[in-house]
Amino acid sequence: MWGMAAGLAIGLLARLLWTWAVPLRGFLEGVSREALDPFGQIFLRLLFFIVVPLVFASLTLGVLQLGSLERLGPLAGKTFLVFGFNMAVGVAIGLAVMNTVRPGKRLAPETKRELIAQYGAQAQAAEAKAEERPRLTFRQLVEMLMPRNLLRAVVDFQILPLIVFALLVGAAGSQIGERRRESLQEAMAIIAEVSTRIVRFAMLLAPYAVGAMMCSLVIRVGADILRALLLFVACVLGGIALHLFGTMAALVKLVARRRPAEFFKAVRAVLVTAFSTSSSSATLPTTIAVTQENLGVRTGTAGFVLPLGATMNMSGTALYEGCVILFIAQAFDVNLSLWNQITLLVFTVLSAVAVAGIPGASIPVMIGLCRGFGIPPEGIALILGVDRLLDMARTTLNVGADMVTACIVDRWMLASEASRPGLSPG
Ligand code: ASP
């Protein structure tokens, strides 16, 4: 956090210089692009390096540790129930805040024009990307989960096929002889442990890398654009805070039966990592390590819930998508009835599941949603300037909700195992 604050302060000073001393602009942009960004990338890449081995090993280990497939069904059922609940409540909160404050109605017409002019090209690029996105049919779903070439999918950072493959290896591994199953389990545990150690290396670098990334962001984006959309930003941040410290804290207390203050204290390294990386996938190694070590969630549950959560449980993203669609609708005077907004809630949850856990992944999806609701997709240009900042916040909620889900599901599994002693995990 100190690193982040220092980065922001230096970034703001540099931005002031950028505004006043025009000849210095090239130099400052150069420092931001050629020094600060690559330095931040060292931290990010260390985390990205281990996402694939860690997801594979921890998920396979999770299934192997279930001991028998009989436990997988209830575990998956409970996990998806909490995921769905988290996301639906997130969108509902976002829509409620946006309907109350209505920030889109307060934008000055000149501001809208300026923003569209500034981000028009990026909006078109994002729109082109949205065109490439296939509609989600059964055929596409099979393609998405089981592509013809698993390795190519993994190289492209598609985590869903990797999850399916890890589940298969775990399921098949639990049917081979006891001794071999244990060896496989041991091998997976070693890979997971080695990967977690690499996270510790990355964490040593975190304070400096986070500072560098924040500094670079402020130099390039500046404070003006943030000011113009302050109200929208405040609504989204308010909604996210309400869901994270309201709904999630209530779930921690009432369902997971833990003290919210202790929970948030235990997971603060994860929340800061999610905030600074804007990527659930890059944060995943830290999430797994902290959930097991600080929250005491068993490997079987953490290894199952968290990798799935990093790609599917996008409460912050769902909340954000709902806010953006409503904001653009308000800005362009498109009225969405209550029924339209209920449909929006369902589609937002479904589309958030398909959003990858990487920075900015929801932009093409939101363009698709705009189309579906008759809202001009170029309106996305309005929010592109603040997307990076809000990406940080929504990713924090995405990851926070994953850990809350892991605690809840672990508690439920413990309770059901206590009533059926034959099903205890390895
Ligand atoms: N950056 C988000 C995440 O990794 C996804 C998004 O909403 O763009 O969780």
Residues whose N, C-alpha, C, O or C-beta is under 5 A from the ligand:
A	BS01	LIG	S278 S279 S280 S281 T317 A356 G357 I358 P359 G360 A361 S362 D391 T395 N398
